[in-house]
């Protein structure tokens, strides 16, 4: 009888390569295969830690063919580790679809906790952490206004991810539909040019209109609370 294989959900650094657990390194070494969002980026991490495990790409556009291949690998009793480009798999990437298929196939699932840009930004923000909601990337077109209007009524810190190309547009939309609330932006977290900027939404918008946005962004919007000042 073939031993039940394990699909390991392995969190990797969001920037600084030292931000990885000892357990994550052991699992990446012991797994028979690593399913990576971008094998080139993952190979840099593996090379840094002298990990020779073979990799295969797994991302949104190849999932229909790749998931069956990975499930067949697991069905032979061979453990697989899945990683994203940075941070925790399944957060704003298609890892959950692979996880769901592995569960349906009778595989064990083990999550190896570690870095997450959203939690890293939240803990350093100074905004309330007792209740928060993670929204990932806003829709580019359809549903964008409706989502922001709905989020305006939520009594929690709201967290978004955003790219440099759309950060100004997103801040303008947040200002229009959610109001001029306390806000924090974490940029290039744990990397060489890490930056945390605090202020009202209007202040952050002015900042990036004057300064060309670069890097990866986490936007945190606080509750409409007069007791929160930046």
TORPA-4810 file (N, C-alpha, C, O; in nm, 3 decimals):
<nodes>
NODE_1_0.084_-0.120_0.000_0.000_0.000_0.000_0.088_0.125_0.000_0.179_0.138_0.082_X
NODE_2_0.060_0.217_-0.091_0.139_0.340_-0.101_0.113_0.430_0.018_-0.002_0.456_0.053_X
NODE_3_0.219_0.478_0.078_0.206_0.569_0.191_0.143_0.700_0.145_0.173_0.750_0.037_X
NODE_4_0.054_0.756_0.229_-0.011_0.882_0.195_0.092_0.994_0.192_0.165_1.015_0.289_X
NODE_5_0.099_1.064_0.080_0.197_1.172_0.066_0.145_1.300_0.130_0.026_1.313_0.160_X
NODE_6_0.236_1.393_0.151_0.203_1.521_0.213_0.229_1.635_0.115_0.334_1.641_0.051_X
NODE_7_0.133_1.725_0.105_0.155_1.850_0.033_0.186_1.955_0.137_0.100_1.991_0.218_X
NODE_8_0.308_2.005_0.136_0.352_2.105_0.232_0.331_2.245_0.175_0.374_2.274_0.063_X
NODE_9_0.265_2.331_0.250_0.245_2.469_0.210_0.353_2.550_0.281_0.340_2.579_0.400_X
NODE_10_0.457_2.587_0.209_0.577_2.643_0.272_0.586_2.794_0.249_0.591_2.841_0.136_X
NODE_11_0.589_2.867_0.359_0.606_3.013_0.351_0.754_3.046_0.330_0.841_2.989_0.396_X
NODE_12_0.781_3.138_0.240_0.918_3.179_0.210_0.933_3.330_0.235_0.832_3.399_0.251_X
NODE_13_1.055_3.382_0.237_1.076_3.523_0.268_1.005_3.617_0.170_0.991_3.586_0.052_X
NODE_14_0.960_3.732_0.221_0.901_3.834_0.135_1.007_3.931_0.084_0.978_4.016_-0.001_X
NODE_15_1.127_3.918_0.134_1.236_4.005_0.091_1.369_3.954_0.145_1.449_3.896_0.072_X
NODE_16_1.391_3.977_0.273_1.514_3.934_0.339_1.520_3.781_0.344_1.431_3.718_0.400_X
NODE_17_1.624_3.723_0.287_1.634_3.577_0.278_1.651_3.510_0.414_1.637_3.388_0.424_X
NODE_18_1.680_3.587_0.518_1.693_3.529_0.652_1.557_3.502_0.716_1.548_3.434_0.818_X
NODE_19_1.452_3.556_0.656_1.318_3.541_0.714_1.252_3.411_0.669_1.148_3.412_0.603_X
NODE_20_1.314_3.300_0.706_1.259_3.169_0.676_1.288_3.078_0.795_1.393_3.090_0.858_X
NODE_21_1.195_2.989_0.825_1.212_2.906_0.944_1.302_2.786_0.915_1.320_2.745_0.801_X
NODE_22_1.358_2.732_1.024_1.440_2.612_1.011_1.357_2.495_0.959_1.407_2.413_0.881_X
NODE_23_1.233_2.487_1.001_1.146_2.380_0.953_1.121_2.392_0.803_1.122_2.292_0.731_X
NODE_24_1.099_2.517_0.755_1.076_2.537_0.612_1.197_2.490_0.531_1.181_2.426_0.427_X
NODE_25_1.316_2.522_0.578_1.437_2.479_0.507_1.448_2.327_0.504_1.486_2.269_0.403_X
NODE_26_1.414_2.263_0.616_1.421_2.116_0.620_1.321_2.054_0.523_1.354_1.960_0.451_X
NODE_27_1.199_2.106_0.521_1.096_2.051_0.432_1.136_2.069_0.286_1.119_1.978_0.206_X
NODE_28_1.190_2.186_0.252_1.232_2.210_0.114_1.343_2.114_0.072_1.352_2.077_-0.045_X
NODE_29_1.428_2.075_0.167_1.535_1.979_0.137_1.480_1.836_0.123_1.526_1.760_0.038_X
NODE_30_1.382_1.801_0.207_1.334_1.663_0.212_1.227_1.631_0.108_1.209_1.515_0.072_X
NODE_31_1.156_1.733_0.060_1.051_1.709_-0.040_1.111_1.653_-0.168_1.226_1.682_-0.202_X
NODE_32_1.033_1.573_-0.239_1.083_1.518_-0.365_1.070_1.617_-0.480_1.136_1.604_-0.583_X
NODE_33_0.981_1.719_-0.460_0.956_1.817_-0.565_0.904_1.945_-0.501_0.832_1.942_-0.401_X
NODE_34_0.942_2.059_-0.560_0.891_2.189_-0.516_0.811_2.249_-0.630_0.864_2.269_-0.740_X
NODE_35_0.684_2.279_-0.604_0.599_2.347_-0.702_0.607_2.497_-0.673_0.562_2.542_-0.567_X
NODE_36_0.662_2.572_-0.766_0.692_2.713_-0.743_0.620_2.803_-0.842_0.605_2.768_-0.960_X
NODE_37_0.575_2.918_-0.795_0.509_3.014_-0.883_0.604_3.057_-0.994_0.566_3.063_-1.111_X
NODE_38_0.727_3.089_-0.957_0.831_3.125_-1.054_0.957_3.050_-1.015_1.021_3.083_-0.916_X
NODE_39_0.993_2.949_-1.093_1.106_2.864_-1.057_1.238_2.942_-1.053_1.329_2.905_-0.979_X
NODE_40_1.247_3.048_-1.131_1.372_3.126_-1.131_1.392_3.197_-0.998_1.502_3.199_-0.944_X
NODE_41_1.285_3.256_-0.946_1.295_3.323_-0.816_1.320_3.223_-0.704_1.401_3.247_-0.615_X
NODE_42_1.249_3.112_-0.710_1.265_3.010_-0.606_1.405_2.952_-0.609_1.462_2.921_-0.504_X
NODE_43_1.462_2.937_-0.728_1.596_2.881_-0.739_1.699_2.969_-0.669_1.798_2.918_-0.616_X
NODE_44_1.678_3.100_-0.667_1.770_3.190_-0.595_1.770_3.158_-0.447_1.875_3.154_-0.383_X
NODE_45_1.651_3.134_-0.392_1.640_3.099_-0.250_1.705_2.963_-0.224_1.780_2.947_-0.128_X
NODE_46_1.676_2.867_-0.310_1.731_2.733_-0.292_1.883_2.732_-0.304_1.952_2.663_-0.228_X
NODE_47_1.934_2.809_-0.398_2.079_2.817_-0.416_2.144_2.880_-0.293_2.251_2.836_-0.250_X
NODE_48_2.080_2.983_-0.238_2.134_3.051_-0.118_2.150_2.953_-0.003_2.244_2.964_0.075_X
NODE_49_2.058_2.857_0.008_2.061_2.762_0.119_2.108_2.622_0.076_2.091_2.524_0.149_X
NODE_50_2.167_2.613_-0.043_2.223_2.487_-0.092_2.121_2.373_-0.091_2.148_2.264_-0.041_X
NODE_51_2.003_2.400_-0.145_1.896_2.301_-0.151_1.883_2.254_-0.295_1.849_2.334_-0.383_X
NODE_52_1.910_2.125_-0.322_1.911_2.075_-0.461_1.777_2.023_-0.512_1.771_1.974_-0.625_X
NODE_53_1.671_2.031_-0.434_1.542_1.973_-0.471_1.494_2.026_-0.606_1.499_2.147_-0.629_X
NODE_54_1.449_1.939_-0.696_1.399_1.986_-0.827_1.272_2.068_-0.812_1.195_2.051_-0.717_X
NODE_55_1.250_2.157_-0.907_1.133_2.244_-0.905_1.051_2.228_-1.031_1.102_2.186_-1.135_X
NODE_56_0.923_2.262_-1.020_0.833_2.265_-1.135_0.746_2.388_-1.119_0.710_2.424_-1.006_X
NODE_57_0.711_2.451_-1.227_0.630_2.573_-1.217_0.484_2.539_-1.189_0.429_2.442_-1.241_X
NODE_58_0.422_2.622_-1.107_0.278_2.611_-1.084_0.224_2.752_-1.062_0.256_2.817_-0.963_X
NODE_59_0.142_2.798_-1.155_0.085_2.932_-1.146_-0.053_2.931_-1.210_-0.098_2.828_-1.259_X
NODE_60_-0.119_3.044_-1.211_-0.259_3.052_-1.252_-0.282_2.996_-1.392_-0.379_2.923_-1.414_X
NODE_61_-0.195_3.029_-1.486_-0.223_2.996_-1.626_-0.184_2.855_-1.667_-0.217_2.812_-1.777_X
NODE_62_-0.113_2.782_-1.581_-0.082_2.643_-1.616_-0.145_2.544_-1.518_-0.112_2.425_-1.521_X
NODE_63_-0.234_2.591_-1.432_-0.287_2.507_-1.326_-0.370_2.389_-1.379_-0.372_2.284_-1.316_X
NODE_64_-0.436_2.406_-1.493_-0.522_2.298_-1.542_-0.441_2.174_-1.581_-0.488_2.062_-1.565_X
NODE_65_-0.321_2.196_-1.633_-0.236_2.082_-1.668_-0.144_2.043_-1.553_-0.111_1.925_-1.536_X
NODE_66_-0.102_2.141_-1.474_-0.003_2.113_-1.370_-0.062_2.044_-1.248_0.003_1.957_-1.190_X
NODE_67_-0.184_2.080_-1.208_-0.242_2.018_-1.089_-0.251_1.866_-1.104_-0.210_1.794_-1.012_X
NODE_68_-0.303_1.813_-1.216_-0.306_1.666_-1.230_-0.167_1.602_-1.221_-0.151_1.493_-1.166_X
NODE_69_-0.066_1.670_-1.276_0.071_1.617_-1.271_0.121_1.609_-1.127_0.183_1.510_-1.088_X
NODE_70_0.093_1.714_-1.050_0.138_1.715_-0.910_0.062_1.612_-0.828_0.119_1.546_-0.741_X
NODE_71_-0.067_1.598_-0.854_-0.147_1.498_-0.783_-0.096_1.357_-0.813_-0.089_1.273_-0.723_X
NODE_72_-0.060_1.330_-0.938_-0.003_1.199_-0.973_0.127_1.174_-0.897_0.153_1.063_-0.852_X
NODE_73_0.207_1.278_-0.882_0.332_1.268_-0.807_0.302_1.233_-0.661_0.366_1.146_-0.602_X
NODE_74_0.205_1.303_-0.604_0.166_1.276_-0.465_0.109_1.135_-0.449_0.132_1.069_-0.348_X
NODE_75_0.035_1.090_-0.549_-0.029_0.958_-0.542_0.073_0.844_-0.538_0.039_0.732_-0.500_X
NODE_76_0.195_0.873_-0.576_0.302_0.773_-0.570_0.372_0.773_-0.434_0.471_0.702_-0.414_X
NODE_77_0.318_0.853_-0.340_0.377_0.859_-0.207_0.493_0.955_-0.194_0.569_0.949_-0.098_X
NODE_78_0.507_1.045_-0.292_0.618_1.141_-0.291_0.568_1.278_-0.244_0.477_1.335_-0.303_X
NODE_79_0.628_1.329_-0.138_0.588_1.457_-0.081_0.625_1.572_-0.174_0.728_1.569_-0.242_X
NODE_80_0.540_1.674_-0.175_0.561_1.793_-0.258_0.549_1.917_-0.169_0.461_1.924_-0.083_X
NODE_81_0.637_2.013_-0.190_0.629_2.143_-0.124_0.583_2.246_-0.226_0.634_2.249_-0.338_X
NODE_82_0.488_2.330_-0.189_0.443_2.436_-0.278_0.484_2.570_-0.219_0.465_2.595_-0.100_X
NODE_83_0.540_2.656_-0.302_0.583_2.788_-0.258_0.533_2.892_-0.357_0.507_2.862_-0.474_X
NODE_84_0.520_3.014_-0.309_0.487_3.126_-0.395_0.614_3.209_-0.416_0.719_3.176_-0.361_X
NODE_85_0.605_3.316_-0.494_0.724_3.399_-0.517_0.780_3.455_-0.387_0.901_3.463_-0.369_X
NODE_86_0.690_3.493_-0.297_0.730_3.550_-0.169_0.613_3.541_-0.072_0.499_3.570_-0.109_X
NODE_87_0.641_3.499_0.050_0.536_3.496_0.151_0.466_3.362_0.160_0.526_3.257_0.135_X
NODE_88_0.338_3.366_0.194_0.261_3.246_0.223_0.177_3.204_0.103_0.095_3.282_0.055_X
NODE_89_0.195_3.081_0.053_0.115_3.033_-0.059_-0.035_3.036_-0.027_-0.076_3.013_0.087_X
NODE_90_-0.113_3.066_-0.128_-0.258_3.073_-0.110_-0.310_3.212_-0.083_-0.430_3.236_-0.092_X
NODE_91_-0.220_3.305_-0.051_-0.260_3.443_-0.026_-0.240_3.521_-0.155_-0.127_3.554_-0.191_X
NODE_92_-0.351_3.551_-0.225_-0.346_3.619_-0.355_-0.266_3.543_-0.460_-0.201_3.603_-0.544_X
NODE_93_-0.272_3.409_-0.454_-0.219_3.327_-0.562_-0.301_3.197_-0.569_-0.382_3.172_-0.479_X
NODE_94_-0.282_3.115_-0.671_-0.372_3.001_-0.692_-0.339_2.875_-0.614_-0.389_2.768_-0.647_X
NODE_95_-0.256_2.884_-0.511_-0.216_2.764_-0.438_-0.336_2.691_-0.378_-0.334_2.568_-0.367_X
NODE_96_-0.441_2.764_-0.339_-0.555_2.699_-0.275_-0.623_2.599_-0.369_-0.683_2.502_-0.323_X
NODE_97_-0.613_2.622_-0.501_-0.675_2.528_-0.596_-0.601_2.395_-0.598_-0.662_2.289_-0.610_X
NODE_98_-0.469_2.401_-0.585_-0.390_2.279_-0.574_-0.418_2.211_-0.441_-0.431_2.089_-0.435_X
NODE_99_-0.427_2.289_-0.335_-0.454_2.234_-0.202_-0.588_2.160_-0.201_-0.599_2.050_-0.147_X
NODE_100_-0.688_2.220_-0.261_-0.822_2.159_-0.265_-0.819_2.027_-0.341_-0.880_1.929_-0.298_X
NODE_101_-0.746_2.024_-0.453_-0.736_1.900_-0.530_-0.661_1.793_-0.452_-0.696_1.675_-0.458_X
NODE_102_-0.558_1.834_-0.378_-0.482_1.737_-0.297_-0.568_1.679_-0.186_-0.559_1.560_-0.155_X
NODE_103_-0.652_1.762_-0.125_-0.744_1.715_-0.020_-0.841_1.613_-0.078_-0.865_1.508_-0.018_X
NODE_104_-0.897_1.645_-0.195_-0.992_1.554_-0.260_-0.927_1.422_-0.299_-0.995_1.320_-0.312_X
NODE_105_-0.795_1.424_-0.318_-0.723_1.302_-0.355_-0.677_1.221_-0.234_-0.616_1.115_-0.248_X
NODE_106_-0.707_1.271_-0.115_-0.673_1.198_0.006_-0.535_1.226_0.060_-0.487_1.153_0.147_X
NODE_107_-0.469_1.331_0.011_-0.337_1.366_0.060_-0.346_1.444_0.191_-0.446_1.510_0.219_X
NODE_108_-0.242_1.436_0.268_-0.232_1.519_0.388_-0.183_1.657_0.349_-0.105_1.673_0.255_X
NODE_109_-0.229_1.758_0.422_-0.186_1.896_0.399_-0.122_1.947_0.527_-0.181_1.937_0.635_X
NODE_110_-0.001_2.001_0.516_0.065_2.061_0.631_0.115_2.200_0.592_0.185_2.216_0.493_X
NODE_111_0.077_2.300_0.671_0.121_2.437_0.646_0.243_2.468_0.731_0.244_2.444_0.852_X
NODE_112_0.345_2.521_0.668_0.467_2.563_0.737_0.461_2.715_0.749_0.488_2.784_0.651_X
NODE_113_0.427_2.768_0.866_0.404_2.913_0.878_0.531_2.994_0.860_0.642_2.945_0.879_X
NODE_114_0.509_3.120_0.823_0.623_3.208_0.803_0.579_3.346_0.760_0.474_3.395_0.804_X
NODE_115_0.657_3.410_0.675_0.636_3.550_0.639_0.509_3.571_0.558_0.470_3.488_0.477_X
NODE_116_0.445_3.685_0.583_0.330_3.732_0.505_0.336_3.883_0.502_0.344_3.947_0.607_X
NODE_117_0.332_3.941_0.383_0.345_4.087_0.370_0.231_4.159_0.443_0.253_4.263_0.504_X
NODE_118_0.110_4.104_0.436_-0.005_4.171_0.498_0.011_4.179_0.649_-0.014_4.284_0.708_X
NODE_119_0.052_4.069_0.713_0.068_4.069_0.859_0.190_4.150_0.900_0.188_4.218_1.003_X
NODE_120_0.296_4.142_0.823_0.416_4.222_0.852_0.383_4.371_0.852_0.424_4.444_0.942_X
NODE_121_0.308_4.415_0.751_0.270_4.556_0.742_0.175_4.595_0.855_0.187_4.703_0.912_X
NODE_122_0.081_4.508_0.886_-0.018_4.537_0.990_0.047_4.555_1.126_0.013_4.649_1.198_X
NODE_123_0.138_4.468_1.161_0.197_4.473_1.295_0.282_4.599_1.314_0.298_4.646_1.427_X
NODE_124_0.335_4.654_1.207_0.418_4.775_1.218_0.341_4.903_1.191_0.396_5.013_1.200_X
NODE_125_0.213_4.891_1.157_0.138_5.007_1.107_0.100_5.108_1.215_0.098_5.228_1.189_X
NODE_126_0.070_5.059_1.332_0.015_5.149_1.434_-0.136_5.162_1.427_-0.197_5.231_1.508_X
NODE_127_-0.198_5.096_1.330_-0.343_5.093_1.318_-0.398_4.980_1.405_-0.324_4.888_1.439_X
NODE_128_-0.526_4.985_1.441_-0.584_4.880_1.525_-0.569_4.741_1.461_-0.592_4.724_1.342_X
NODE_129_-0.531_4.645_1.543_-0.509_4.508_1.496_-0.611_4.410_1.553_-0.604_4.290_1.525_X
NODE_130_-0.705_4.460_1.635_-0.802_4.369_1.697_-0.899_4.310_1.596_-0.954_4.202_1.616_X
NODE_131_-0.919_4.383_1.485_-1.003_4.331_1.377_-0.950_4.388_1.246_-0.932_4.509_1.232_X
NODE_132_-0.925_4.300_1.149_-0.879_4.346_1.018_-0.934_4.256_0.910_-0.973_4.142_0.936_X
NODE_133_-0.938_4.309_0.788_-0.986_4.233_0.674_-0.886_4.248_0.559_-0.844_4.359_0.525_X
NODE_134_-0.849_4.134_0.500_-0.754_4.134_0.390_-0.830_4.121_0.259_-0.904_4.024_0.240_X
NODE_135_-0.811_4.216_0.169_-0.884_4.219_0.043_-0.796_4.189_-0.079_-0.846_4.185_-0.192_X
NODE_136_-0.667_4.168_-0.058_-0.580_4.139_-0.172_-0.576_4.256_-0.271_-0.575_4.372_-0.230_X
NODE_137_-0.575_4.225_-0.400_-0.576_4.329_-0.503_-0.720_4.367_-0.537_-0.806_4.280_-0.550_X
NODE_138_-0.745_4.494_-0.550_-0.876_4.541_-0.592_-0.903_4.502_-0.738_-0.808_4.492_-0.816_X
NODE_139_-1.028_4.481_-0.775_-1.059_4.458_-0.916_-1.013_4.577_-1.000_-1.023_4.692_-0.957_X
NODE_140_-0.962_4.551_-1.119_-0.914_4.659_-1.204_-1.029_4.745_-1.258_-1.015_4.866_-1.275_X
NODE_141_-1.142_4.680_-1.286_-1.255_4.754_-1.345_-1.385_4.720_-1.274_-1.424_4.789_-1.180_X
NODE_142_-1.451_4.614_-1.319_-1.583_4.579_-1.268_-1.580_4.547_-1.119_-1.499_4.467_-1.073_X
NODE_143_-1.670_4.611_-1.044_-1.684_4.582_-0.903_-1.594_4.663_-0.811_-1.603_4.650_-0.689_X
NODE_144_-1.508_4.744_-0.867_-1.412_4.820_-0.787_-1.483_4.922_-0.696_-1.459_4.925_-0.575_X
NODE_145_-1.569_5.004_-0.755_-1.642_5.105_-0.679_-1.731_5.041_-0.573_-1.735_5.085_-0.458_X
NODE_146_-1.802_4.936_-0.613_-1.893_4.869_-0.521_-1.818_4.810_-0.401_-1.866_4.818_-0.288_X
NODE_147_-1.702_4.753_-0.426_-1.625_4.693_-0.317_-1.577_4.800_-0.219_-1.591_4.782_-0.098_X
NODE_148_-1.522_4.909_-0.270_-1.475_5.015_-0.181_-1.590_5.078_-0.102_-1.574_5.111_0.015_X
NODE_149_-1.703_5.095_-0.167_-1.820_5.151_-0.097_-1.865_5.059_0.015_-1.902_5.105_0.123_X
NODE_150_-1.861_4.929_-0.010_-1.900_4.833_0.093_-1.798_4.832_0.208_-1.837_4.823_0.324_X
NODE_151_-1.671_4.840_0.176_-1.567_4.837_0.278_-1.570_4.961_0.367_-1.523_4.957_0.481_X
NODE_152_-1.626_5.068_0.316_-1.637_5.192_0.395_-1.713_5.168_0.524_-1.687_5.234_0.625_X
NODE_153_-1.808_5.075_0.524_-1.894_5.051_0.639_-1.836_4.950_0.737_-1.894_4.928_0.844_X
NODE_154_-1.725_4.889_0.705_-1.667_4.785_0.791_-1.581_4.847_0.899_-1.493_4.927_0.871_X
NODE_155_-1.606_4.809_1.023_-1.531_4.861_1.138_-1.407_4.775_1.161_-1.400_4.697_1.256_X
NODE_156_-1.311_4.790_1.073_-1.187_4.712_1.082_-1.080_4.778_0.999_-1.110_4.859_0.910_X
NODE_157_-0.955_4.745_1.026_-0.845_4.787_0.939_-0.852_4.705_0.810_-0.860_4.583_0.815_X
NODE_158_-0.847_4.774_0.696_-0.860_4.707_0.566_-0.722_4.704_0.499_-0.651_4.805_0.494_X
NODE_159_-0.686_4.587_0.448_-0.553_4.567_0.390_-0.566_4.532_0.241_-0.642_4.443_0.203_X
NODE_160_-0.490_4.604_0.158_-0.485_4.578_0.015_-0.341_4.553_-0.027_-0.247_4.598_0.040_X
NODE_161_-0.323_4.481_-0.137_-0.196_4.476_-0.207_-0.211_4.563_-0.332_-0.320_4.576_-0.387_X
NODE_162_-0.099_4.623_-0.375_-0.106_4.703_-0.497_0.031_4.712_-0.564_0.135_4.699_-0.500_X
NODE_163_0.027_4.733_-0.696_0.148_4.745_-0.776_0.182_4.893_-0.794_0.095_4.979_-0.774_X
NODE_164_0.307_4.925_-0.830_0.343_5.066_-0.850_0.266_5.133_-0.963_0.246_5.254_-0.960_X
NODE_165_0.222_5.056_-1.063_0.150_5.114_-1.175_0.011_5.165_-1.135_-0.042_5.257_-1.197_X
NODE_166_-0.046_5.104_-1.031_-0.184_5.139_-0.996_-0.199_5.202_-0.859_-0.312_5.229_-0.817_X
NODE_167_-0.090_5.227_-0.789_-0.100_5.277_-0.652_-0.169_5.414_-0.646_-0.250_5.437_-0.557_X
NODE_168_-0.139_5.503_-0.740_-0.200_5.637_-0.737_-0.350_5.627_-0.766_-0.430_5.690_-0.696_X
NODE_169_-0.386_5.551_-0.866_-0.528_5.534_-0.897_-0.603_5.474_-0.778_-0.713_5.518_-0.745_X
NODE_170_-0.542_5.376_-0.714_-0.608_5.310_-0.601_-0.626_5.406_-0.484_-0.732_5.406_-0.420_X
NODE_171_-0.525_5.485_-0.455_-0.539_5.583_-0.346_-0.646_5.687_-0.378_-0.719_5.729_-0.289_X
NODE_172_-0.655_5.728_-0.503_-0.761_5.822_-0.544_-0.899_5.760_-0.521_-0.990_5.826_-0.472_X
NODE_173_-0.913_5.634_-0.558_-1.042_5.567_-0.541_-1.076_5.546_-0.394_-1.192_5.561_-0.354_X
NODE_174_-0.976_5.511_-0.314_-0.999_5.495_-0.170_-1.044_5.626_-0.109_-1.136_5.630_-0.028_X
NODE_175_-0.978_5.735_-0.149_-1.014_5.867_-0.099_-1.157_5.903_-0.137_-1.232_5.957_-0.056_X
NODE_176_-1.195_5.872_-0.261_-1.328_5.907_-0.308_-1.438_5.824_-0.243_-1.542_5.877_-0.205_X
NODE_177_-1.415_5.693_-0.230_-1.524_5.604_-0.188_-1.518_5.562_-0.041_-1.619_5.518_0.014_X
NODE_178_-1.401_5.576_0.024_-1.392_5.541_0.165_-1.368_5.661_0.255_-1.394_5.656_0.375_X
NODE_179_-1.318_5.769_0.195_-1.295_5.890_0.273_-1.149_5.909_0.310_-1.065_5.822_0.284_X
NODE_180_-1.120_6.023_0.370_-0.982_6.058_0.405_-0.946_6.003_0.543_-0.943_6.077_0.642_X
NODE_181_-0.921_5.877_0.548_-0.900_5.805_0.674_-0.751_5.795_0.708_-0.666_5.822_0.623_X
NODE_182_-0.720_5.756_0.833_-0.582_5.723_0.865_-0.537_5.605_0.779_-0.611_5.509_0.760_X
NODE_183_-0.416_5.613_0.729_-0.369_5.508_0.638_-0.218_5.489_0.653_-0.145_5.577_0.698_X
NODE_184_-0.174_5.370_0.615_-0.032_5.336_0.619_0.001_5.259_0.492_-0.077_5.175_0.447_X
NODE_185_0.116_5.288_0.435_0.165_5.210_0.321_0.300_5.151_0.359_0.392_5.221_0.401_X
NODE_186_0.311_5.019_0.342_0.438_4.950_0.357_0.493_4.920_0.218_0.425_4.856_0.137_X
NODE_187_0.613_4.965_0.191_0.672_4.948_0.057_0.802_4.868_0.068_0.886_4.896_0.153_X
NODE_188_0.816_4.767_-0.019_0.939_4.687_-0.023_0.973_4.630_0.115_1.087_4.640_0.159_X
NODE_189_0.876_4.572_0.181_0.893_4.523_0.318_1.005_4.421_0.329_1.015_4.328_0.248_X
NODE_190_1.089_4.438_0.429_1.206_4.357_0.466_1.319_4.364_0.364_1.419_4.295_0.378_X
NODE_191_1.304_4.447_0.260_1.408_4.461_0.159_1.497_4.582_0.191_1.474_4.654_0.289_X
NODE_192_1.596_4.604_0.107_1.695_4.709_0.131_1.630_4.847_0.142_1.669_4.927_0.226_X
NODE_193_1.532_4.874_0.056_1.469_5.007_0.053_1.331_5.006_0.118_1.239_5.074_0.073_X
NODE_194_1.318_4.929_0.224_1.191_4.921_0.296_1.149_5.060_0.347_1.231_5.139_0.394_X
NODE_195_1.020_5.085_0.337_0.968_5.216_0.377_0.826_5.200_0.430_0.744_5.129_0.371_X
NODE_196_0.797_5.266_0.543_0.662_5.271_0.598_0.620_5.417_0.604_0.687_5.499_0.666_X
NODE_197_0.508_5.448_0.540_0.461_5.587_0.531_0.324_5.594_0.598_0.235_5.516_0.566_X
NODE_198_0.308_5.688_0.690_0.183_5.702_0.764_0.123_5.840_0.741_0.196_5.939_0.724_X
NODE_199_-0.009_5.846_0.740_-0.078_5.974_0.723_-0.221_5.951_0.680_-0.267_5.837_0.676_X
NODE_200_-0.290_6.056_0.648_-0.423_6.043_0.589_-0.408_5.993_0.444_-0.301_6.004_0.384_X
NODE_201_-0.515_5.939_0.390_-0.511_5.891_0.252_-0.467_6.002_0.157_-0.387_5.978_0.066_X
NODE_202_-0.517_6.122_0.179_-0.482_6.236_0.092_-0.332_6.267_0.099_-0.271_6.304_-0.001_X
NODE_203_-0.274_6.252_0.218_-0.130_6.278_0.235_-0.048_6.176_0.158_0.050_6.211_0.092_X
NODE_204_-0.087_6.049_0.168_-0.015_5.944_0.097_-0.029_5.959_-0.054_0.065_5.934_-0.129_X
NODE_205_-0.146_6.001_-0.097_-0.167_6.025_-0.240_-0.075_6.136_-0.290_-0.011_6.121_-0.395_X
NODE_206_-0.067_6.244_-0.217_0.023_6.355_-0.255_0.168_6.310_-0.259_0.245_6.351_-0.347_X
NODE_207_0.205_6.225_-0.164_0.342_6.175_-0.157_0.380_6.101_-0.286_0.488_6.123_-0.341_X
NODE_208_0.291_6.014_-0.333_0.326_5.933_-0.450_0.298_6.003_-0.582_0.347_5.958_-0.686_X
NODE_209_0.223_6.111_-0.580_0.211_6.194_-0.699_0.343_6.268_-0.723_0.383_6.290_-0.837_X
NODE_210_0.409_6.306_-0.614_0.535_6.380_-0.623_0.657_6.288_-0.638_0.761_6.330_-0.688_X
NODE_211_0.642_6.162_-0.594_0.755_6.069_-0.595_0.716_5.945_-0.675_0.615_5.882_-0.644_X
NODE_212_0.794_5.910_-0.776_0.761_5.796_-0.861_0.752_5.668_-0.779_0.849_5.629_-0.714_X
NODE_213_0.635_5.601_-0.781_0.618_5.479_-0.702_0.704_5.365_-0.756_0.707_5.340_-0.877_X
NODE_214_0.774_5.296_-0.668_0.853_5.180_-0.705_0.835_5.071_-0.600_0.816_5.100_-0.481_X
NODE_215_0.840_4.946_-0.643_0.836_4.835_-0.549_0.697_4.776_-0.532_0.605_4.806_-0.607_X
NODE_216_0.684_4.692_-0.430_0.558_4.626_-0.398_0.495_4.697_-0.278_0.565_4.736_-0.185_X
NODE_217_0.363_4.714_-0.282_0.295_4.795_-0.182_0.191_4.716_-0.104_0.119_4.632_-0.159_X
NODE_218_0.184_4.744_0.026_0.073_4.701_0.110_0.006_4.828_0.161_0.071_4.912_0.223_X
NODE_219_-0.123_4.840_0.136_-0.200_4.957_0.180_-0.288_4.916_0.297_-0.360_4.816_0.288_X
NODE_220_-0.284_4.992_0.405_-0.369_4.966_0.520_-0.454_5.090_0.548_-0.401_5.200_0.564_X
NODE_221_-0.584_5.071_0.554_-0.677_5.181_0.577_-0.743_5.161_0.713_-0.806_5.058_0.738_X
NODE_222_-0.728_5.260_0.801_-0.785_5.250_0.934_-0.933_5.284_0.937_-0.989_5.332_0.839_X
NODE_223_-0.994_5.259_1.051_-1.134_5.295_1.071_-1.147_5.447_1.073_-1.052_5.520_1.103_X
NODE_224_-1.266_5.492_1.041_-1.295_5.636_1.044_-1.311_5.677_1.190_-1.422_5.694_1.239_X
NODE_225_-1.196_5.691_1.258_-1.192_5.711_1.404_-1.114_5.836_1.437_-0.995_5.844_1.407_X
NODE_226_-1.177_5.936_1.500_-1.105_6.060_1.532_-0.995_6.041_1.636_-0.915_6.132_1.658_X
NODE_227_-0.991_5.925_1.701_-0.890_5.900_1.803_-0.761_5.844_1.743_-0.662_5.827_1.815_X
NODE_228_-0.762_5.816_1.613_-0.641_5.766_1.546_-0.581_5.881_1.467_-0.642_5.931_1.373_X
NODE_229_-0.461_5.921_1.506_-0.396_6.035_1.440_-0.264_5.991_1.380_-0.192_5.910_1.438_X
NODE_230_-0.232_6.048_1.262_-0.100_6.033_1.203_-0.053_6.169_1.158_0.057_6.182_1.104_X
</nodes>
